[in-house]
Amino acid sequence: NGILDLLPVELWSDKNAKFLDPVSKSWVFLREITKRLLKWLEQEIPDLQERLDHILRNQIFGIAITELTSLLSRRTLYCSKRANNERYSIATVFHDESWNIVFDSSIRHSWEDWKCIHCGANQESYDREDDLESHAYAFIHKSNPLELFNLPNMKFDVIIGNPPYQLNTAQEWRQAKPIYQLFIEQAKKLQPRYLSMIIPSRWFAGWMWLDQFRIDMLKDKRIRRIFDFESSADIFPWVDIAWGICYFLWDKDYAWDCEINNSINGKKFTSTRPLDEFPIFVRQSNAISIIRKILNQNTKFLNTRVSWMKPFWLPTNYIPKNSWVPCWFIQRIGLKFASQEDVNDKNNFLNKWKLLIPKAPIAGQTDFSKPVWFYTENNTRIAKPGECCTESYIVACATETEEEIYSFRSYLFTKIARFLLLQAVVSQDVTREKFIFVPDLWSYSWEYSDEILRREWWITDEEWIFIDSRIR
């Protein structure tokens, strides 16, 4: 209902307005829409049954994601899993079992090079027998999903829903593949007046497979409002969705800055700003003034100094050798050896002092409404000249002297540096591109502290209180 409140109030008294849930599970959205229309159309259509028949026949449409959810949806909206059931159905206008809640069991994935050309599903996992669910969702597997209603030219005023979030991959070690962006892209192609969906917030900073989607969303001036919840438990108490949940209102006729509504530990913050001010979307409105201040005072950032993953081309599962090049392995193994012929020093790191930082410093933390730690003396390593590392670490900095490395480490350990890093992080992996807001200082000749950086960058007391609350 909070999401429906985003829509213009005049929609509820428009008997010609049409609503589509393209990913129907239990039909809650369209049930609540129907209740509102029943109330607001009472004066125009006084008879309750006539009003209900008109709404369910002409205004409410949905596409179920499975056969089971189609039955659940009809039960929720029509009070009968068969729309034309004379005894239980609340409508008198239906002539078949489905009516406006459709499910097409004949739709299948289209395989090319072992991937579905529509959704990217892995053929090994989803090429199933007919009696098993294939998750070939009709809305994104048909070029024109409105053909399911035999109304290919229909225009919807509102498309709204909670799409499936991901597809599991065949390999256990690989991340599940996001899929929700495909539903949003397809919905935009249908050119509704309004579009609203609940989705994970990871798209703010791209994440896996979402870079182009992030770019397209950030430059889309039609996104009018975003509601962001850093803890998914604020929306779905029974599940843990890393980096939180958001929902948005897309308005076809809008073309201005976006209203951002943040929810952090029960506190709400609102700002209006362009989505594409930075290469990623900075979710915390309180961080904007800090980032702007930092960018205005610095020209070089650590995303050009920090190494790529696998800095010496040694994988995480590399087996330690008995001698040769000293090498830092995962924490429980520590400092062992790697074969000289296996070490690739194309970055010229080997003979320098190096600060090694873990690739996944916040493994296990999914609720980003809580303070984040990132780096400490326990999970970082100072590697001497001649020492290398496996993929478990990346090289944050490589210098000629030991003093410079300790200076750099003191800088990275400040709360301000880690706060700036946090603004681009959306998962446990923290790679070089996440350091886009962390300045690369002109000198590493002394020990840094937050007090020094506050004076250097004019961080106010109010800004410092916010920074201090976000970093452990």
N, C-alpha and C positions, 0 to 999 in steps of 0.2 A: 504493500500500500504506500510505503514511502516512495517507491519508484514511480508508482502511478500518479502520486501527487506532483511529480515533475512535469506532467503533461498539462497543457492549457485547459482550464476548466470548461471552456466552451465546447470541447470535444464531447463531453458527457451528454450534452443536450442536442447533439447533431445525429439525427437518425440515419444519416447516410455515411457516417464515419465507419471505417473498416479496420479491424484489428487482427493481427496475425502473430501467433506464437509458433515459430518454425522449429522448435525443439521441445515439443510438449512431453512432459514426464507425468505430472499429476494434474496439470491444468489449473493450477492455482491462479496464475496471472489472469487467464480469461474468465475464470469464475468471478474474480473480484471486479474485473471490467464489466461483466454482465450485471453484477449487483449495482454498480454505479449507474449504468445505463438505465436499468429498471427504475431507479429513483429519479433521474433527471429527465427522463422521457415521459413521465407520468402525465403531465399536462397535455402533451401533444398526442399521446396514445393512451387514453384513460383506462381502457380495458386491460387487465393484467395479463390474461392469456394471449390476447392479440399483441400486446407489447412484447411479451416474452418470445412469442413465435417470430416476430419481426427481427428482434435482436439476434436470436440464434440462427435464423435463416440468412440474414443479410449482412450482419456486422461482425460475427465471431468466427474465426477460422484458425485451424491449427494443423501442424504436421507432427505426428508422433515419431519418436526416435526408435521405438521397437513395437512389436505387436502387443506386448503386455502393457506398455504405457499408453497405447491407443485405447485399450479397454479401461484402464484406470482413468484416463482423461475423460472418456465419455461418461463414466460413472460419476466423476466429479462434476461435470458440467450439465449433463442431461439427466443425471440420476439413474442412468441405465447404461450398461456397457453396449447395448444395442440402441441406437438412436431412435429407431422406429418401433420400439417395444410399446405396445398400446397400454400395457398395465402400469409400467414404471416411468417411462420417459415423460419429462415435464413439458415437452413440446408436442404439438399436434401437426407439424408441417413436414416431418421427415418421411422420406419414402424408401430409405435404405438404412442399413445398419451403421454406416460410417457418418454419413452426411458431411458436415464440415470439419470433422476430425479424421484425417486421412492417414493411412499407412500403406505403403507399397512394398510388399515383401519380395517383389521381383527384382528390385534394384540391387545391383552387385557392383563391386569394385571393378575398375578397368585397369588391368595390369600392364605395365610396361617396364622392363628391366627390374622386375621383382618388386615394383612399387606401384601403388594406385596413383594414377595421373590426377585424380581429383583431390585426395586427402593425404597422400603420401604413406598410407598404411603399408606395412611390410607384408608381402604375399605369403611368406612362411607362417605368419601369425594369423592372418585374416582370410586366407583362401579356404573357406570351410564348407562343409556339407550344407545342404539346403535347410536341414532341421536345426542348424545352429545359428545363433545371432552373428551376423557378419560386421555389424556396425558400419554399414554403408549407408550413411545418413542421407535421406532423400534430398534435403534442402541444399546440400553441397555436391550431390552427385548427379543432379540434373541441371542442364544449362538454364532451363526455365522451370523452377519448381512449382509455379502456379498452374502448370499443366496437370498437376495432381488433382486440382479442383475442376478441371475442364474449363478454366477461366484464365487463359494465358495472358490476357491483356488487363487483368484486374490491377487497380492501384490501391495500395493500402495507405491509410493515414498513419498507422502505428505498427511497427514490428518490434516485438518485445519478448524477452526470454532469458533463460539461463542455459547456455549451450554446454555440450560436453567439453571438458577441458583438455583432455589428452588421449593419445593412443599409446598403449604399451608397445615396446619394441621386442623383437625376438630375443635379443641378447640381454641377459640380466644386468650386465655392466653398463649398458647404455641408458641414458636418460629417456623417460617417456617423452613422446613427441607432442607438443602443443597442437591443438586443433581448433580452439575456440575462435581464432582470428579468421578462419575460413568462413565461419557463419556470419561474422560482421561484414566481411568483404562481399559476400553474396547478398546480404540484406541491403547494402548500399546500392548494389546494381539494380535492385527493384525500385529504387527512388521513392521510398516512403516519405511522408512529411516528418515523421519522428521515428527515431530508432533508440532503443535502450536495452542494454544487456548487462548481466552480472558476469564478470570475468576475473581471473587472477590478475594481480597488479604487476606481474613480472615484465609485461611488455613495456613498462616505463623506461627501462634501460636496455631493452632489446632481448637479451638472453638467447637461448638456442632457438634457431629457426625464426626468430621474431624481429630481426633487424629491419627488414623492409616494412613489416607491419608497423613497427614503431615510427619509422620515418613518415609513412603515410598518415598515421594518426596524428602525429605532432604538427604536420602542416595542414591538417583538415580544420579549417576555421569554423566548420559547422558543429563542432563539438562544443556545446553550450555550457554544460556543467559536468563535473566529475566529483563523485563521492568516494573517498579512499579510506580504507580501514587497514591499518598496519597489522592488526591481528585478525586472522580469518575467523577466530572464535566470536568476534563481535557480530558476525553475520551467520556463520554456520558453527555453532558451539560443538558439534559432534565430529568435526573434521579439522585437520591441521593442513592448511595450504600455505606453503612457504612464501613469505614476503607479502601476504595479505590479499585482500579482495577489493575490487572497486566496481562501481557501476556508473554509467554515464548517460547523458541525454544528448543525442545528435539531432539537430534541427536543420532541415533542408534549406530554410530561408534565413538562417543566422550566419553571420560572417564577422565575428569580432573575437575579443579575448574570452578566455574560458574562466568560469567561476570554479575554483578548486576548494573542496571541502574535505579537510583532514580530520580523522578521528584517531587520537593517540591516547590510550589509557583512559578513556572516558572523556578526555578534553577535546574540544572541537575548535578548529581554526579555519578561517575562510579568507581567501584572497582571489583577486581577479587578475589574470596575467596571460600572456601568450604562451601557448604550449611549446612553441618551437624556439624559445629564447636560447636554449642550450641544446647540444647534440642529443642529450637524453632528457627525459622529463624528471625534474626534481620534485619529488612528491611532497616534501615538507615545506610549507609556505614560510615557516620561520627561518628556513635556511637560505632563502633567496637573497636577502640583503647581505648575508655573509659571503655567499658565492660571488655576487656582483662586486663586492669590495675586493675580494681576492683577485678576481680576473682583471680588475682595473689596475692593480698594482704589480702584476706579474705577467711575464710573457712566455716563460718556459715551465713545463709541468712534467711530473714524474712518469707520465705515460710514454715519454720518449727515453727515459733512463732505465726503467725497470725492464728486465729481460722478458722475452716470450717464454712460454712454457717449454720444458725440456731444454734448459740452457746448454747442456753438454751432450744432448741427444742420448741420454741414458734413461730408459723407462723406469717407472716405479717398481716393477717386478724384476729389475736387474739383479742378478745373483752376485753377491760379493766375491771378490777374488782374494787370494792369499797374499798378494803383494802388488807392486806397481804404484798407481796413482791413488793417493788418499782421497776417499770419497764419502760424502755425507749421505746416509740412507735414511729411511723413515726413523722416527724417534726411538723406537724399541731396538733398532739395530745400531744406530749411531754412526761413528766414524770407522769405516772399513776401507776396502780398496776396490779399484776398478782397473780393468786392463787398459794399457796405454792405447792400444789400437781401437778400443771402443769409445774413447773420449774424443769428442769433436769440439775443438776450441775455436770455432769460426768467429766467435764474438770477442776473442782475445781477453777472456776473463781469467784464465787459469793462473797466470802469474801475477795476479793482483789480489789485494785484500777485498773480500766480498762479504756483504750482508745477505745471508740466505733467509728467505721468508717462506713459510708454508704456502702451498698452492691453495689449500682449503683451511684457512685459519679459524673459521667459525663453523666447522662441521658440527651438525647436530642442532644448531640454532635456526629455527624457522619463523619464530615470532619476533619480528623486528620492531615491535612496540617496546620491547625490553632493551636496555643498554647493551651495546656490542663491545667486544674486547679487541678482536683482531690480533695484535702482536704484543708479545711479552718476551722477557729473557728466556722463558721456558720453551717457547715454540720457535724461536729464531736462532740462527747460528752465525757466528763470525768465522768465515773460512779464510785460512791463511793462504798466501801465495803457494801455488802447487796443489791446492785442494780443489776438488770439484764436487758435484752433487747429482743425485738422480732427479727424476721428474717430480718427486715429492716436494721439491723446493723450486723457487725461482730466485734469480739474482736481483735483489732490489737496488743494489749499488755496487760498483766495482771501482776501487781507487788505488792509487799508488802507495798510500801510507795507512798505517793502522789508525792514526789519530783521525783521519778523515772518515773512516768507517764508523768509529765510535761516535763521532759528531753526527753523522747521518742517522745512526740508530737512535740517538737521543731525540732527533727531530721527528722521526717516524713514530716514536713512542709518545709524542705529545698528543693530548686529546684533540687539539685543533686539526692536526694532520690526519688523524684517524677519522674525525668527524667529516672532513672533506672527502675522504675515501668512501665513507658510508653512503654518501649521496648517490653514488653510481653502482652500488652493490645490490644484486638481486638474488644471489645464491651463495652457497658455501664456497665456491671457487672465486678467488680474487686474483684476476690476471691483470696484465699491464694496462689495458684500456680502461680499467676501473679507476686509475689514478689521474684522470683528466682534470680534476679540480685541485690536485695537490701540487703546489708550486715546487719546482726544482730550484733550491736556493742558490744564490750566487757564490756562497762560500760554505765549506764544511770544515771550520777551523776551531770551533769551540762547542761547548755543550749547550744544547737548546732546551728551552722550557716553554710552557704555555705562557708564562708571564712575558718572556721575550717576544714571542709571536704576537701576543695581544697588543703590545706597544707598537710593534713593527707594522701590524695590519689594522690598527685602530679598531680592535674588537671591543664593543661596548659591554658594560656590565650585563645588560639584558641578553645580549647575544651569547655572552660567556655562560650564563645560567642555562641557556638552552643547549649549548654544546656540551656542557658538563653533565646534563641529564641524559644525553644520548650515548655517551661512551663510558664503558667501565674503566 
